[in-house]
Amino acid sequence: MEIRLKTGDRKEALQIPEEEECLVLLPDEMPVHPDEAAIVRKALECPKGSPRVSEIFGKDDKVVIVTSDITRPCPSWKILPVLLEELNEAGVKDRNITVLFGRGSHRLQTEAEMRHLVGDDVYERVNCCDSDFENTVHLGTTTRGTPVDLDRRYVEADKRILIGNVEYHYFAGYSGGAKAVMPGMSVPAAIQSNHRFMTDPNACAGKLEGNPVRADIEEAAAMKPGDFIINVVLNAEKEIVYAAAGDMTEAHRDACRYLDRFYRRSIPQRADIVVVSQGGSPKDINLYQTQKALDNAKYAVRDGGTIIVCGRCREGFGNARFEEWMRGYQDAEKMCEDIRKTFILGAHKAAAIGAVSLHADIVLVSDMDPDIVRSTILGWAPSLQDAFDAAMQKYGTNASVIIMPYGGSTLPYTEEA
């Protein structure tokens, strides 16, 4: 049997013997609408827990639209033309609209990247720029001690719209919703404060109620909430299959429920070998982002098993502090102990990888330099096939195998769990 997994903009083949016990964990097939704009338009016409855009926005309003940066798969170029049409019908002028890319603590983007994200027409029509964590307004502090300092343009706008895609997030439960504000519009110190709660057992993928990270995010965002949101769910080809619009929380929860119908996948038992891909570009642009697929794969592998992670990682580690921790520890237990003592943004992802490595071997197949990968707690293999063959030698011909072609979007669970 041949499996082809996406890595960057290409696919890598994996041959699996026919006699092997192998489960390919794919999302349920989603209903596909040929007109993605129509899906967004329908959501705008039937908002959840909110009036329509035409009832909220006025002709003199200065509007900020927050959307995702280049590290996220949100198809802003498909959503924004429909939204701008709705705003224009409400009387809002293009000159009063600003699109802010919520980059949180990520790097600044190039003009070409911003243009790619929104499309040439939108880029020429409205002001488009990155969020700026050096020009903020302090709004207060959450009950958990997180400072709320948000981009000044976001705070001082008359009205605010949040755009995002909903998928599983390894400690915030799900992406989307208020995450466009925190961490999107926030500052590194606040993000670090919020993310320190990721070590809580309730901070995990697919969990909202009782999740301290999500609760802190939504408390922070409530100090200057979006007046309206559009959240979309994507299929494996990154096409819009569902959209929810309206209230910042109600529309988000609606999209989460839709996601669960297709991407929360039951498995009979955990496997000896799990092969996982982030699903290609842009999700595997660097190891910092590819880690998300690894974190979902941990729910599919048995203790003592092996996870083979396939991701191009053309930008390397993707974060200097993350790289420092990944290359600075050979003892994963010590890494996890240190992050519990002192939470450091960027290092938290290294510690998340370290926590998985305490229970299973991790082998990375990427375009990263082999010597650099070997300097971390990860194993290295020149190809997906080489990594798989080595794992088969370790566990024998009766090894159980789970393949996760879209690991960042697929949440495995056993009935027992």
Legacy VTK file of the C-alpha trace (Angstrom):
# vtk DataFile Version 3.0
C-alpha trace
ASCII
DATASET POLYDATA
POINTS 417 float
0.000 0.000 0.000
1.323 3.448 -0.908
0.528 6.523 1.186
1.470 10.001 -0.018
1.843 12.684 2.644
2.046 16.402 1.994
5.222 18.198 3.000
5.475 21.837 1.977
4.180 22.048 -1.593
5.107 18.481 -2.518
4.170 14.945 -1.487
6.374 12.194 -0.065
5.527 8.551 -0.723
5.493 5.797 1.895
5.213 2.098 1.043
3.566 -0.030 3.728
3.483 -3.846 3.421
-0.038 -5.095 2.692
0.040 -7.482 5.638
0.616 -4.685 8.168
-2.175 -3.581 10.497
-2.513 0.012 9.334
-5.189 2.615 10.052
-5.235 5.797 7.949
-6.880 8.415 10.127
-8.671 10.845 7.843
-11.409 13.354 8.615
-14.915 12.276 7.672
-15.714 13.406 4.159
-17.176 16.866 4.356
-19.974 18.237 2.203
-18.346 20.567 -0.327
-20.109 23.596 -1.759
-18.789 24.708 -5.176
-19.146 28.365 -4.169
-17.103 29.099 -1.020
-18.141 32.750 -1.119
-21.760 31.620 -0.845
-20.942 29.806 2.413
-19.495 33.000 3.881
-22.403 35.056 2.571
-24.925 32.697 4.151
-23.140 32.992 7.519
-23.284 36.794 7.279
-26.997 36.642 6.495
-27.726 34.362 9.490
-25.396 35.454 12.310
-25.226 33.586 15.631
-26.203 35.630 18.681
-25.795 38.936 16.885
-27.545 41.364 14.523
-26.340 41.533 10.923
-23.409 43.712 9.886
-25.801 46.289 8.399
-27.396 46.732 11.837
-24.089 47.112 13.711
-21.891 49.204 11.416
-22.530 52.780 10.260
-21.249 54.857 7.363
-18.856 56.923 9.512
-17.363 53.995 11.424
-13.649 53.369 11.259
-13.407 49.578 11.130
-10.498 47.260 11.931
-10.660 43.709 10.592
-8.303 41.290 12.313
-7.199 38.262 10.316
-4.465 35.635 10.458
-0.827 35.981 9.438
1.137 33.825 6.998
1.626 30.970 9.510
-2.102 30.167 9.485
-4.218 28.555 6.737
-7.157 30.961 7.087
-8.229 31.865 3.495
-8.670 35.587 4.078
-8.655 36.263 0.335
-11.909 34.283 0.058
-13.613 35.823 3.091
-12.692 39.490 2.817
-14.321 40.317 -0.563
-17.672 39.063 0.748
-17.238 40.919 4.043
-16.211 44.167 2.321
-19.292 43.916 0.128
-21.444 43.646 3.263
-19.661 46.576 4.925
-19.989 48.741 1.824
-23.724 48.005 1.703
-23.888 49.214 5.317
-22.290 52.476 4.165
-18.747 51.855 5.424
-16.155 53.323 3.040
-13.047 51.389 2.006
-10.866 54.298 3.173
-12.148 53.727 6.730
-11.280 50.017 6.775
-7.970 48.591 8.025
-6.991 44.922 7.862
-4.642 44.029 10.716
-2.754 40.747 10.548
-2.703 39.342 14.069
0.856 38.151 14.301
1.105 37.903 18.099
4.806 37.261 18.697
5.509 36.082 15.113
7.856 37.858 12.728
6.829 40.790 10.559
5.507 39.875 7.138
6.626 41.057 3.729
4.371 43.085 1.476
4.190 40.110 -0.880
2.969 37.874 1.951
0.294 40.356 3.004
-0.833 40.797 -0.579
-1.001 37.014 -0.969
-3.110 36.663 2.183
-5.846 39.115 1.174
-5.601 39.124 -2.628
-4.514 41.970 -4.893
-7.939 43.622 -5.097
-8.432 43.855 -1.332
-4.809 44.908 -0.786
-5.310 47.837 -3.164
-8.734 48.792 -1.742
-8.070 48.980 2.022
-5.146 49.590 4.355
-3.365 46.316 5.252
-0.644 46.021 7.890
0.779 43.836 10.636
-0.246 44.223 14.250
2.312 46.163 16.278
3.082 45.008 19.816
5.199 48.102 20.400
2.258 50.491 19.992
-0.458 49.307 22.367
-3.053 50.422 24.892
-3.171 48.879 28.367
-6.731 47.851 29.250
-6.237 45.989 32.514
-5.258 42.589 33.873
-7.160 39.301 33.856
-8.023 37.503 37.089
-5.206 35.064 36.294
-2.698 37.919 36.113
-2.344 38.356 32.350
-1.817 41.999 31.295
-4.124 43.107 28.489
-2.134 45.349 26.142
-3.621 45.437 22.644
-2.652 47.063 19.351
-3.637 50.741 19.518
-5.326 50.735 16.091
-7.479 47.824 17.191
-8.458 49.484 20.464
-9.157 52.917 18.979
-11.252 51.686 16.055
-14.975 52.423 16.172
-15.823 48.808 15.343
-13.863 45.547 15.189
-14.326 42.348 13.165
-12.402 39.114 13.817
-11.679 36.548 11.109
-10.170 33.106 11.687
-10.307 29.416 10.944
-11.265 26.853 13.549
-9.121 23.773 14.106
-7.784 21.978 17.163
-5.201 23.809 19.254
-2.959 21.777 21.487
-3.518 23.823 24.644
-6.189 26.447 23.853
-8.646 23.726 22.823
-9.444 25.233 19.419
-8.142 28.056 17.280
-10.424 30.897 16.231
-12.777 33.093 18.207
-11.115 35.348 20.768
-7.640 34.100 19.809
-7.626 36.792 17.120
-7.401 39.295 19.997
-5.265 37.281 22.424
-2.622 36.497 21.241
-3.265 38.109 17.819
-3.402 41.762 18.922
-1.355 41.297 22.089
2.236 41.689 23.310
4.873 39.003 24.031
4.728 39.482 27.828
0.964 38.951 27.868
1.177 35.959 25.541
3.820 34.437 27.804
1.597 35.024 30.817
-1.361 33.354 29.137
0.581 30.433 27.710
2.085 29.482 31.054
-1.211 27.748 31.841
-0.496 25.204 29.090
1.046 22.903 31.708
-2.410 22.453 33.301
-3.873 19.026 32.366
-7.114 20.738 31.277
-5.241 22.807 28.683
-5.492 20.358 25.796
-6.846 19.952 22.282
-10.614 19.808 21.877
-11.383 21.131 25.384
-13.013 24.485 26.102
-14.842 24.157 29.415
-12.412 24.227 32.327
-9.475 25.063 30.065
-7.501 27.830 31.862
-5.746 29.016 28.694
-9.013 29.478 26.796
-10.698 31.106 29.815
-7.838 33.601 30.144
-7.925 34.331 26.389
-11.627 35.079 26.454
-11.426 37.204 29.593
-8.688 39.305 27.980
-10.585 39.674 24.701
-13.764 40.702 26.561
-12.001 43.922 27.606
-12.146 45.039 23.952
-14.139 42.379 22.105
-14.783 41.973 18.437
-18.155 43.427 17.479
-18.566 40.649 14.934
-16.622 37.547 13.891
-16.397 35.210 10.932
-14.898 31.790 11.656
-14.534 29.148 8.961
-13.900 25.410 8.971
-11.669 24.038 6.215
-11.453 20.595 4.657
-8.199 18.772 3.927
-7.784 20.758 0.691
-8.111 23.985 2.720
-11.461 24.798 1.116
-14.173 26.502 3.169
-16.882 23.982 4.018
-18.579 25.882 6.832
-18.716 29.396 8.209
-20.173 30.830 11.399
-20.584 34.571 11.911
-21.863 36.840 14.642
-21.100 36.976 18.357
-17.455 36.406 19.311
-18.248 33.398 21.507
-21.470 31.950 20.092
-20.271 31.851 16.479
-16.949 30.357 17.565
-18.628 27.575 19.551
-20.882 26.811 16.597
-17.831 26.348 14.339
-16.147 24.160 16.990
-19.156 21.853 17.074
-19.081 21.552 13.309
-15.357 20.745 13.362
-15.878 17.965 15.900
-18.346 16.197 13.606
-15.589 15.557 11.075
-12.165 15.825 12.706
-12.525 14.147 16.104
-11.633 10.554 15.183
-12.064 7.388 17.225
-9.285 4.761 17.216
-9.559 1.202 18.608
-6.234 1.423 20.439
-2.954 3.307 20.425
-0.380 2.172 17.877
3.293 1.187 17.923
4.062 3.551 15.038
2.317 6.814 14.175
3.235 8.649 10.975
1.966 12.222 10.959
2.059 15.208 8.589
0.913 18.753 9.251
-0.789 18.653 5.860
1.710 20.721 3.889
2.248 24.455 3.430
1.807 26.809 5.253
1.224 24.627 8.307
4.713 23.089 8.167
6.569 26.303 7.327
8.803 25.725 10.363
9.208 23.287 13.242
7.448 25.732 15.589
4.243 25.215 13.572
4.813 21.544 12.703
4.826 20.754 16.425
1.012 21.002 16.378
0.725 17.803 14.350
3.071 16.048 16.750
0.964 17.074 19.705
-2.188 15.555 18.194
-0.250 12.408 17.254
0.616 11.817 20.913
-3.000 10.724 21.469
-2.544 7.940 18.894
0.797 6.393 19.977
1.314 3.910 22.796
3.889 4.421 25.533
7.214 3.279 24.123
6.056 3.758 20.531
7.468 5.925 17.740
6.065 9.052 16.100
7.428 9.924 12.659
6.771 13.595 11.891
6.787 14.693 8.250
7.065 18.449 7.656
9.212 20.511 5.324
10.200 23.195 7.908
11.779 25.366 5.221
12.197 28.224 7.743
13.962 25.957 10.236
12.927 26.257 13.859
10.884 29.423 13.282
11.594 30.984 16.677
14.932 31.851 18.282
13.981 30.934 21.861
12.395 27.700 20.672
15.628 26.840 18.820
17.721 27.702 21.876
15.758 25.247 24.025
15.523 22.553 21.364
19.305 22.596 20.895
20.144 23.261 24.518
18.668 20.114 26.079
19.360 16.436 25.634
17.343 15.627 28.749
13.616 16.086 28.023
12.658 15.580 31.659
14.930 18.458 32.706
13.432 20.617 29.945
9.889 19.979 31.213
10.958 20.634 34.794
12.544 23.964 33.829
9.462 25.211 31.929
7.301 24.441 34.969
9.631 26.507 37.145
9.923 29.451 34.753
7.571 29.754 31.801
9.262 31.252 28.719
7.396 31.973 25.493
8.924 30.049 22.603
10.537 27.599 24.976
7.042 26.316 25.766
6.858 24.555 22.402
10.183 22.840 22.996
8.896 21.650 26.360
5.715 20.366 24.695
7.877 18.287 22.336
9.963 17.179 25.314
6.849 16.001 27.145
5.863 13.802 24.173
9.392 12.419 23.878
9.188 11.109 27.451
6.558 8.613 26.243
7.557 7.926 22.630
10.507 8.273 20.263
10.136 11.154 17.790
11.751 11.072 14.344
11.651 14.171 12.132
11.662 13.964 8.334
12.194 17.482 6.975
14.412 19.767 4.900
16.301 20.846 8.011
20.020 20.184 8.306
20.537 16.640 9.701
23.254 17.750 12.123
20.968 20.453 13.524
18.128 17.973 14.034
20.533 15.533 15.710
21.538 18.306 18.137
18.008 18.202 19.571
15.954 15.558 21.410
14.533 14.489 18.018
15.671 11.635 15.844
16.495 12.228 12.174
15.822 10.227 9.016
16.639 11.104 5.380
13.187 10.094 4.139
9.779 9.006 5.316
10.432 5.504 4.039
13.749 5.222 5.885
12.137 6.354 9.133
9.275 3.896 8.739
11.526 0.955 7.817
13.697 1.605 10.876
10.618 1.676 13.116
9.363 -1.591 11.611
12.693 -3.238 12.412
12.314 -2.045 15.996
8.751 -3.332 16.548
8.650 -6.283 14.159
6.273 -7.344 11.414
3.209 -7.331 13.668
3.576 -3.674 14.557
0.388 -1.589 14.572
0.503 1.581 12.464
-1.608 4.739 12.364
-1.158 7.282 9.559
-2.320 10.859 10.146
-2.053 12.788 6.833
-3.567 15.940 8.376
-2.250 15.711 11.910
-2.741 19.317 12.925
-6.460 19.032 12.166
-7.193 15.491 13.350
-7.779 14.661 17.011
-7.587 10.914 17.781
-9.196 9.436 20.859
-9.919 5.980 22.238
-13.332 5.167 23.715
-11.541 4.343 26.968
-9.997 7.825 27.105
LINES 1 418
417 0 1 2 3 4 5 6 7 8 9 10 11 12 13 14 15 16 17 18 19 20 21 22 23 24 25 26 27 28 29 30 31 32 33 34 35 36 37 38 39 40 41 42 43 44 45 46 47 48 49 50 51 52 53 54 55 56 57 58 59 60 61 62 63 64 65 66 67 68 69 70 71 72 73 74 75 76 77 78 79 80 81 82 83 84 85 86 87 88 89 90 91 92 93 94 95 96 97 98 99 100 101 102 103 104 105 106 107 108 109 110 111 112 113 114 115 116 117 118 119 120 121 122 123 124 125 126 127 128 129 130 131 132 133 134 135 136 137 138 139 140 141 142 143 144 145 146 147 148 149 150 151 152 153 154 155 156 157 158 159 160 161 162 163 164 165 166 167 168 169 170 171 172 173 174 175 176 177 178 179 180 181 182 183 184 185 186 187 188 189 190 191 192 193 194 195 196 197 198 199 200 201 202 203 204 205 206 207 208 209 210 211 212 213 214 215 216 217 218 219 220 221 222 223 224 225 226 227 228 229 230 231 232 233 234 235 236 237 238 239 240 241 242 243 244 245 246 247 248 249 250 251 252 253 254 255 256 257 258 259 260 261 262 263 264 265 266 267 268 269 270 271 272 273 274 275 276 277 278 279 280 281 282 283 284 285 286 287 288 289 290 291 292 293 294 295 296 297 298 299 300 301 302 303 304 305 306 307 308 309 310 311 312 313 314 315 316 317 318 319 320 321 322 323 324 325 326 327 328 329 330 331 332 333 334 335 336 337 338 339 340 341 342 343 344 345 346 347 348 349 350 351 352 353 354 355 356 357 358 359 360 361 362 363 364 365 366 367 368 369 370 371 372 373 374 375 376 377 378 379 380 381 382 383 384 385 386 387 388 389 390 391 392 393 394 395 396 397 398 399 400 401 402 403 404 405 406 407 408 409 410 411 412 413 414 415 416
